[in-house]
Amino acid sequence: MPARFVPRQRVGALGVVLDDRGRVLLAEHVFRPRYPWGLSGGWLRRHEHPASVIERELHEETGLHVEVAQLLLAEPHGPHSGRGTAPGLSIVYRCRVRPDGAPTPVAWELLGVA
């Protein structure tokens, strides 16, 4: 009988966080030396909703509490995209900052936020 399995596909969620002036929050990531500045987010855990990932990761990384507002993009990533990452899916949401947090880099994987 042939082996049956599902290939591992990583799913990441990213947040486009806008403030009241329309500025986008960017994070300087330790593990992205070629392009360190980018959106915050993380990998989904088993049975986790992508919006929950963004809320969790943004709070862990920056101290901010965000409200996930709208799905913006879902796009495959991986070797075929030219980005050199493992095959998977990136999900991007538009977010708003809730008033109960201030941006302070708290995660070791960030060098800064702006």
SULBEL-V735220 format. One record per pair of residues at least 4 apart in sequence whose C-alpha atoms are under 7 Angstrom apart, sorted by the first residue. I is the first residue (numbers start at 1). GAP is how many residues later the second one is. Records with the same first field share a line. If there is no record, write none. Layout:
# SULBEL-V735220
I: GAP  GAP
This chain:
# SULBEL-V735220
9: 78  79
10: 77  78  79
11: 32  33  77  78  79
12: 30  31  32  77  78  79
13: 28  29  30  37  40  41  77  78  79
14: 25  26  27  28  40  77  78  79
15: 24  25  26  39  77  78  79  80
16: 8  23  77  78  79
17: 7  8  77  78  79  80
18: 4  5  6  7  77  78  79
19: 4  5  77  78
25: 89
26: 11  12  13  14  87  88
27: 10  11  12  13  83  85  86  87
28: 8  9  10  82  83  84  85
29: 7  8  80  81  82
30: 6  79  80  81
32: 4
40: 18
41: 12  13  16  17
42: 11  12  15
44: 4  6  9
48: 4
49: 4
50: 4
51: 4  17
52: 4
53: 4
54: 4
55: 4  10  11
56: 4
57: 4
58: 4  5  6  7
59: 4  5  6
60: 46  47
61: 44  45  46
62: 41  42  43  44
63: 38  39  40  41  42  43
64: 33  37  38  39
65: 32  33  35  36
66: 29  30  31  32
67: 28  29  30  31
68: 25  26  27  28
69: 24  25  26  27
70: 23  24
71: 21  22  23
72: 20  21  22
73: 18  19
74: 15  16  17  18
75: 14  15  16
76: 12  13  14
77: 4  8  10  11  12  13
78: 5  6  7  8  9  10
79: 4  5  6  7  8
105: 5  7  8
